[in-house]
Amino acid sequence: MKFETKAIRLQTDRSQHHEHSTPIFATSSFVFDDAEHMRALFANEADGNIYSRFTNPSVREFENKMAALEGGEDCIATATGMAAIFTTFASLLSSGDHLLMSKAVFGSTFKINDDYLRKWGITYDYIDPLNMEQWMALVKPNTKLLYLETPSNPGLDIIDLEATSAFCKKHDMLFIVDNCFATPYLQQPLAFGADISIHSATKYIDGQGRVMGGAIISNKKIIEQIYPFMKNAGPSMSPFNAWVLSKSLETLAIRMDRHCQNALQIATWLESNSQVAYVNYPFLPSNTQYEIATKQMKAGGGMISFELKGGIDAGRKLIDAREMISLSANLGDTRTIITHPASSTHSKLTPEERAAAGITDGLIRLSVGLEHVDDIIADLKL
Ligand SMILES: Cc1ncc(COP(=O)(O)O)c(C=O)c1O
């Protein structure tokens, strides 16, 4: 089956009611046939649902679809994207371990290191994602994993997945990719050698700004290592959100095609505007990482970041002049959203950390929506 067909046709087994669209299994627990059935389920001697913190058919449908679309063996769905990241770290890292993380990652991901991993005796170093030679000096005998985003939020750095995977294999560490900006439709990190692909499903997977969710996709062995934390600590996805997200996956391909088409047109227009200092968009031929982007992504995605020549003041003027575009911290919505990362998504970072991540005070992030592209351009009053 092709991507689009899997996204539509993989679903929970039909019930005795012969429903066409899958129902929501809105139940916290499940009943057992008898005492022996209950014992066997708890002893892992039989397959079946016990309690929705552990497994739920609506959640399982979403997990199975995500695993199939990412080319992974299995998936764990979580309440949010941050829950997916934290669950992965909490399951795979122990006191005394070291981790390498790209310095260009989402603001809350940094906070996990500073506020939690550090106090649990896990050390970390930030790597310049575009300078692999520098990584070498930071690898330690106890380095357990390398984590990065590509494209990154908000700088849209593109990191060579194949080369990074080879580096991680050589140094015997796990390679984890936050694939949130690309979605499995545009990029499948596991096919390029990554061990784990992580999503904030809140973004393009939902695509309509309604529900929160996260997903961890990997091989069965790694998922088995992560699952006990999910089951016992409980960052589980709600059945309702899973049902919404499964439905959203049915339209992911056509939504992403239009996000990409609109974004490329807007990025090209911005680049030609005399008030724009620079534009970051993976599929602009002028992008220094264009070759890598076109090697590992099907299209450039819906995110653009740029800076105006007038810096922060000009950026604020642009934000306040808009009439239709939403000023919001989310991304990956049908509605175009404009954000100022330095004062919102990355405001908890120190100015030095922001500078290291390439987030200048004047940087504007645009999540290009599905409105008509002429209306989006008209609302960017340049
Ligand atoms: C790249 C990336 N990863 C992870 C997250 C966290 O996702 P969530 O807000 O669903 O917890 C975000 C949120 O913006 C993000 O942009």
The ligand as a Gaussian input file, in Angstrom:
#p B3LYP/6-31G(d) Opt

LIG

0 1
 C       10.046000      20.758000      16.931000
 C        9.138000      20.595000      18.103000
 N        9.262000      19.522000      18.898000
 C        8.469000      19.342000      19.969000
 C        7.503000      20.261000      20.308000
 C        6.668000      20.037000      21.533000
 O        5.393000      19.594000      21.187000
 P        4.106000      19.757000      22.126000
 O        3.803000      21.197000      22.190000
 O        3.071000      18.918000      21.439000
 O        4.462000      19.224000      23.471000
 C        7.317000      21.393000      19.514000
 C        6.293000      22.398000      19.858000
 O        6.224000      23.459000      19.288000
 C        8.148000      21.571000      18.381000
 O        8.033000      22.627000      17.576000

